[in-house]
């Protein structure tokens, strides 16, 4: 499939397929003793959008001087605040803080399975639809770029592979998903896993 359009995948079908997702947290392939504390709650917003009636996913590239996941391709999101009432609220708040995406412009469609990161967050991915084009306001201290990748490209199995990532000494390497470069951007790690989880939930992969 060269493109995935709203005719191929109506919004009502996306919602129904997300309802079918069973919440079984993915705790990763990390050794049991790798983390000394329980994971911290976090959430990311997965923004779906239509460009020329074809679905794309929106990503950010984090700035290179952040303390965690610096320079990586990511979805808007972050750690939950004590005042956040739900993962949706966390994801929407972070998206507004990072790229100026207003909650009123976001239509929430559902969630994917929670997933643990190497930095010990338990992340809830929140799937949404956003308008396009959009007047983003980028927080340059956190985000260096906002861009999109076509879902059809992401769903092509020839565009990603599993590599082994080395952990600190005494631990065995763990498998990590890497996509091919797309316009000089490298999608890998937790964001790549969430992307594949979305494609599988939507029965595109």
Order of alpha helices (4+ residues) and beta strands (2+ residues): alpha-beta-beta-beta-beta-alpha-beta-beta-beta-beta-alpha-beta-beta-alpha
